């Protein structure tokens, strides 16, 4: 999904739910294009690169920081 598409389609509520359990002060309308749902899923990536790599571990974030200018939507 493109950043423009993410801004148009993702809701702040969905973004907040997806970030539950991760310490952050950056979940707001100004960073919605950085929401996890705007990125390809791990499964999609592994489908493409799976034959060329050995995945030894999957890291889960515990802290998230994003710098953003405040935007008024």
C-alpha positions as a printed NumPy array, in Angstrom:
array([[  0.   ,   0.   ,   0.   ],
       [  1.331,   3.458,  -0.826],
       [  1.622,   6.191,   1.781],
       [ -1.134,   8.166,   0.056],
       [ -3.391,   5.125,   0.066],
       [ -2.617,   4.489,   3.745],
       [ -3.605,   8.057,   4.647],
       [ -6.886,   7.676,   2.767],
       [ -7.818,   4.165,   3.894],
       [ -6.461,   3.531,   7.389],
       [ -8.18 ,   4.75 ,  10.511],
       [ -6.456,   6.036,  13.615],
       [ -8.446,   3.527,  15.683],
       [ -7.133,   0.583,  13.614],
       [ -3.607,   1.977,  13.903],
       [ -3.923,   2.302,  17.683],
       [ -5.237,  -1.271,  17.979],
       [ -2.401,  -2.641,  15.867],
       [  0.149,  -0.862,  18.084],
       [ -1.308,  -2.189,  21.347],
       [  1.437,  -3.616,  23.527],
       [  4.157,  -1.51 ,  21.896],
       [  5.332,   1.54 ,  23.828],
       [  4.967,   4.578,  21.611],
       [  4.048,   8.229,  21.744],
       [  3.992,   8.473,  17.953],
       [  0.632,   6.988,  16.995],
       [ -1.333,   9.897,  15.555],
       [ -2.847,  11.14 ,  12.307],
       [  0.548,  12.548,  11.265],
       [  2.146,   9.09 ,  11.206],
       [ -0.752,   6.999,   9.925],
       [  1.17 ,   6.323,   6.695],
       [  3.701,   4.487,   8.904],
       [  1.071,   2.178,  10.425],
       [  2.026,  -1.51 ,  10.366],
       [ -0.876,  -2.241,   8.015],
       [  0.733,   0.022,   5.382],
       [  3.609,  -2.438,   5.002],
       [  3.806,  -5.856,   3.407],
       [  3.129,  -8.703,   5.815],
       [  5.888, -11.017,   6.997],
       [  4.201, -13.895,   5.174],
       [  4.192, -11.951,   1.887],
       [  7.88 , -11.159,   2.239],
       [  8.798, -14.737,   3.156],
       [  6.87 , -16.023,   0.135],
       [  9.148, -13.957,  -2.094],
       [ 12.516, -14.492,  -0.379],
       [ 11.931, -17.812,   1.376],
       [ 13.999, -19.886,  -1.062],
       [ 17.042, -17.631,  -0.661],
       [ 17.236, -17.131,   3.116],
       [ 17.052, -19.015,   6.368],
       [ 14.922, -17.129,   8.881],
       [ 16.433, -17.77 ,  12.296],
       [ 14.272, -15.433,  14.349],
       [ 11.497, -12.864,  14.046],
       [ 11.842,  -9.768,  16.195],
       [  8.824,  -8.   ,  17.654],
       [  9.101,  -4.314,  18.554],
       [  8.621,  -3.171,  22.126],
       [  9.288,   0.526,  21.487],
       [  8.393,   2.716,  18.53 ],
       [  9.408,   6.282,  17.726],
       [  8.488,   8.262,  14.65 ],
       [  9.339,  11.87 ,  14.003],
       [  6.548,  13.791,  12.321],
       [  5.394,  17.287,  11.794],
       [  1.905,  17.83 ,  13.08 ],
       [ -0.543,  17.824,  10.19 ],
       [ -4.065,  19.135,  10.32 ],
       [ -6.453,  16.882,   8.439]])
